[in-house]
Amino acid sequence: MIFSGLFYHNERYADNRGHLRQCLENRKYAKLHGFTEEQVRRELEFLERFPPEKGHDRLVGHKVHGYLVKDFEWVSARKLYFIAKGGLEKIFTVDVGKVLRKACEDELRYEEVVEENAVIDMGDGTEVRGMRVKTSPYNGSAKNREIPNPFLDIFCDSSQYSKTGCFNYTFELKEDSITLAEPQEFRVETYVLIDGEKVFSETHIGKSMFAGNKLANEDVLRPSDFSYISFRKVMK
């Protein structure tokens, strides 16, 4: 399963507050536009918290937890597969959105001193003396940039970050360490922060699925090779 996220700097929202207030005052008007009262109140509350008059920073990120399944037993799943059921021992936690935002910010602040005692002629009879510094903004090579991580395959498009302050990314869980002896389980929280305030969150649980095979002279399926990670949404 591929997850995707983004950071959007100085985002502005359409000012629909007048229209929404009219929907609250006139239920027929709201129904005509396909809105329920709950939808209208929720949207109006959002625009009051994050006024359209100013820009906002929006981060759609993911917090990933990986666990080793301990003292497990095999449970049949989907007829031809098995999952390991047991206690969980945490292996890692990675907040992908925050990691990538910090990486982008840190690299934008990178400066290289190219001349210690520079003298710059301003062309109007004056000179500026001091240190000449070269900055390193992102370029086109950052369009599909791989971010090293021992647990996730992360790719980030940060090619516009130096201009707009925005980036987007995708990631998948690495599966090479999942074995019969060490099955794993995962929790992936998808969240939305606006100006640092959480406005949305949902969680998916991923379980390692092992294909079932029959051994010679046996008519019983037993777990064999790891096949894939099955995700389901956690219902609130």
C-alpha positions as CSV (number, residue, x, y, z in Angstrom):
1,M,0.0,0.0,0.0
2,I,1.4,3.4,-1.0
3,F,0.7,6.3,1.3
4,S,1.0,10.0,0.2
5,G,1.3,13.3,2.1
6,L,2.1,16.9,1.5
7,F,3.0,20.2,3.1
8,Y,1.4,23.4,1.8
9,H,2.7,26.7,2.9
10,N,0.6,29.9,3.2
11,E,-2.6,28.2,1.9
12,R,-5.7,30.3,1.7
13,Y,-9.3,29.1,1.8
14,A,-12.3,30.4,-0.1
15,D,-14.4,32.7,2.1
16,N,-17.9,31.0,2.0
17,R,-19.0,32.2,5.4
18,G,-21.8,34.4,4.1
19,H,-23.2,31.5,2.0
20,L,-22.9,29.1,5.0
21,R,-24.7,31.5,7.4
22,Q,-27.5,31.9,4.8
23,C,-27.8,28.1,4.8
24,L,-28.2,28.1,8.6
25,E,-30.9,30.8,8.5
26,N,-32.8,29.1,5.6
27,R,-33.0,25.3,5.7
28,K,-34.7,25.2,2.3
29,Y,-31.7,27.1,0.8
30,A,-29.3,24.6,2.5
31,K,-31.2,21.6,1.2
32,L,-31.3,23.1,-2.3
33,H,-27.5,23.2,-2.2
34,G,-27.2,19.6,-0.8
35,F,-26.0,20.6,2.7
36,T,-27.1,19.2,6.0
37,E,-27.2,21.5,9.1
38,E,-24.3,19.5,10.6
39,Q,-22.1,19.9,7.4
40,V,-22.8,23.7,7.4
41,R,-21.9,24.2,11.0
42,R,-18.8,22.1,10.7
43,E,-17.6,24.1,7.6
44,L,-18.4,27.4,9.3
45,E,-16.5,26.4,12.4
46,F,-13.5,25.5,10.3
47,L,-13.5,28.9,8.6
48,E,-13.8,30.7,11.9
49,R,-10.8,28.8,13.3
50,F,-8.7,29.3,10.2
51,P,-9.9,32.7,8.7
52,P,-9.6,33.0,4.9
53,E,-8.0,36.5,5.4
54,K,-4.6,35.0,6.2
55,G,-2.5,32.1,4.9
56,H,-2.2,28.8,6.7
57,D,0.3,26.0,6.8
58,R,-1.2,22.6,6.1
59,L,0.6,19.3,6.7
60,V,-0.9,16.0,5.6
61,G,1.4,13.6,7.4
62,H,1.8,10.0,8.6
63,K,3.0,8.5,11.9
64,V,4.1,4.9,11.4
65,H,4.6,2.4,14.2
66,G,6.2,-1.0,13.5
67,Y,5.9,-4.0,15.9
68,L,7.4,-7.4,16.2
69,V,4.7,-10.1,17.0
70,K,6.0,-12.1,20.0
71,D,4.9,-15.5,21.4
72,F,2.5,-15.8,18.6
73,E,0.2,-18.5,17.2
74,W,-0.9,-18.8,13.6
75,V,-4.5,-17.9,12.8
76,S,-6.2,-18.7,9.4
77,A,-7.2,-15.7,7.4
78,R,-9.0,-15.4,4.0
79,K,-9.0,-19.2,3.6
80,L,-5.5,-19.5,2.0
81,Y,-3.5,-17.2,4.3
82,F,-2.3,-17.0,7.9
83,I,-1.6,-14.2,10.3
84,A,0.4,-14.3,13.5
85,K,-1.5,-13.4,16.7
86,G,0.4,-12.5,19.8
87,G,2.0,-9.8,21.9
88,L,3.5,-6.7,20.2
89,E,7.0,-5.3,20.8
90,K,7.6,-1.9,19.2
91,I,10.5,-1.8,16.7
92,F,10.2,1.8,15.4
93,T,8.1,5.0,15.1
94,V,8.6,7.4,12.2
95,D,6.6,10.6,11.8
96,V,7.1,11.0,8.0
97,G,5.5,14.4,7.6
98,K,7.5,16.1,10.3
99,V,10.8,14.3,9.3
100,L,10.5,15.6,5.7
101,R,9.5,19.1,6.7
102,K,12.5,19.3,9.0
103,A,14.8,17.9,6.2
104,C,13.5,20.5,3.8
105,E,13.9,23.4,6.2
106,D,17.4,22.3,7.3
107,E,18.7,22.0,3.8
108,L,17.2,25.4,2.8
109,R,19.2,26.9,5.6
110,Y,22.4,25.3,4.4
111,E,25.0,27.9,3.6
112,E,28.5,27.6,2.1
113,V,31.2,30.3,2.7
114,V,32.9,30.9,-0.6
115,E,35.0,34.0,0.4
116,E,36.0,35.2,3.9
117,N,36.9,38.8,3.2
118,A,34.9,39.8,0.2
119,V,34.7,43.3,-1.2
120,I,31.6,44.0,-3.3
121,D,31.4,47.2,-5.5
122,M,27.8,48.4,-5.3
123,G,28.3,50.6,-8.4
124,D,27.4,53.8,-6.7
125,G,30.7,54.7,-5.2
126,T,30.2,52.4,-2.1
127,E,31.5,49.0,-1.2
128,V,30.3,46.2,1.0
129,R,32.9,44.3,2.9
130,G,32.3,40.9,4.6
131,M,31.7,37.2,4.0
132,R,30.4,36.0,0.6
133,V,27.9,33.1,1.2
134,K,26.4,30.7,-1.3
135,T,23.0,29.2,-0.5
136,S,21.7,25.8,-1.8
137,P,18.1,26.0,-2.9
138,Y,16.4,22.9,-4.4
139,N,16.4,22.3,-8.1
140,G,14.8,19.9,-10.5
141,S,16.8,16.9,-9.3
142,A,14.7,17.0,-6.1
143,K,11.6,16.0,-8.0
144,N,11.7,12.3,-7.1
145,R,14.2,12.4,-4.3
146,E,14.7,9.2,-2.2
147,I,14.9,9.9,1.6
148,P,17.0,7.2,3.4
149,N,15.2,5.3,6.1
150,P,15.8,1.8,7.5
151,F,12.0,1.0,7.7
152,L,10.3,2.9,4.9
153,D,10.9,3.6,1.2
154,I,10.3,7.3,1.0
155,F,10.2,9.5,-2.1
156,C,9.8,13.3,-1.8
157,D,9.1,15.9,-4.5
158,S,10.7,19.0,-2.9
159,S,11.5,20.8,-6.2
160,Q,9.2,23.7,-5.4
161,Y,10.0,24.1,-1.7
162,S,12.6,26.9,-2.1
163,K,10.0,28.9,-4.1
164,T,6.7,28.1,-2.5
165,G,7.5,26.2,0.8
166,C,5.5,23.2,-0.4
167,F,6.4,19.5,-0.9
168,N,4.7,16.2,-1.3
169,Y,5.8,12.6,-0.7
170,T,4.9,8.9,-1.0
171,F,6.1,6.0,1.0
172,E,5.8,2.2,1.4
173,L,6.8,-0.1,4.2
174,K,9.9,-2.1,3.7
175,E,9.0,-5.8,3.8
176,D,12.4,-7.6,3.6
177,S,12.6,-8.1,7.4
178,I,9.2,-9.9,7.6
179,T,9.7,-13.6,8.1
180,L,8.0,-16.7,9.5
181,A,10.2,-16.4,12.6
182,E,9.6,-12.7,12.9
183,P,6.2,-11.6,11.7
184,Q,5.4,-7.9,12.0
185,E,2.4,-5.6,12.5
186,F,2.0,-1.9,11.7
187,R,-0.1,1.1,12.7
188,V,-0.2,4.0,10.3
189,E,-1.9,7.2,11.5
190,T,-2.8,9.7,8.7
191,Y,-3.2,13.2,10.2
192,V,-3.8,16.8,9.0
193,L,-2.3,19.7,10.9
194,I,-3.2,23.3,10.1
195,D,-1.0,25.8,11.7
196,G,0.2,23.0,14.0
197,E,-3.3,22.1,15.1
198,K,-4.6,18.6,14.4
199,V,-7.9,18.7,12.5
200,F,-8.1,15.2,11.2
201,S,-6.8,11.7,12.1
202,E,-7.5,8.2,11.0
203,T,-5.5,4.9,11.6
204,H,-4.9,1.8,9.5
205,I,-3.6,-1.4,10.9
206,G,-1.4,-3.6,8.7
207,K,-0.9,-7.3,9.3
208,S,1.6,-9.6,7.7
209,M,-0.1,-12.2,5.5
210,F,1.6,-15.5,4.9
211,A,0.5,-17.9,2.2
212,G,-0.6,-21.4,3.2
213,N,0.9,-24.5,1.7
214,K,0.3,-28.2,2.1
215,L,3.4,-30.2,3.1
216,A,4.0,-33.6,1.5
217,N,1.7,-36.4,2.7
218,E,-0.4,-33.8,4.6
219,D,-3.9,-32.4,3.9
220,V,-3.5,-29.4,6.2
221,L,-2.5,-25.9,5.2
222,R,0.5,-24.4,7.0
223,P,1.9,-20.9,6.8
224,S,4.9,-20.7,4.5
225,D,6.3,-17.6,2.7
226,F,5.4,-14.0,3.5
227,S,3.0,-12.7,0.9
228,Y,1.8,-9.1,1.6
229,I,0.7,-6.6,4.2
230,S,-3.1,-6.3,4.6
231,F,-4.4,-3.0,5.9
232,R,-7.7,-2.2,7.4
233,K,-9.1,1.1,8.7
234,V,-9.7,1.3,12.5
235,M,-13.3,2.3,13.0
236,K,-13.9,4.9,15.8
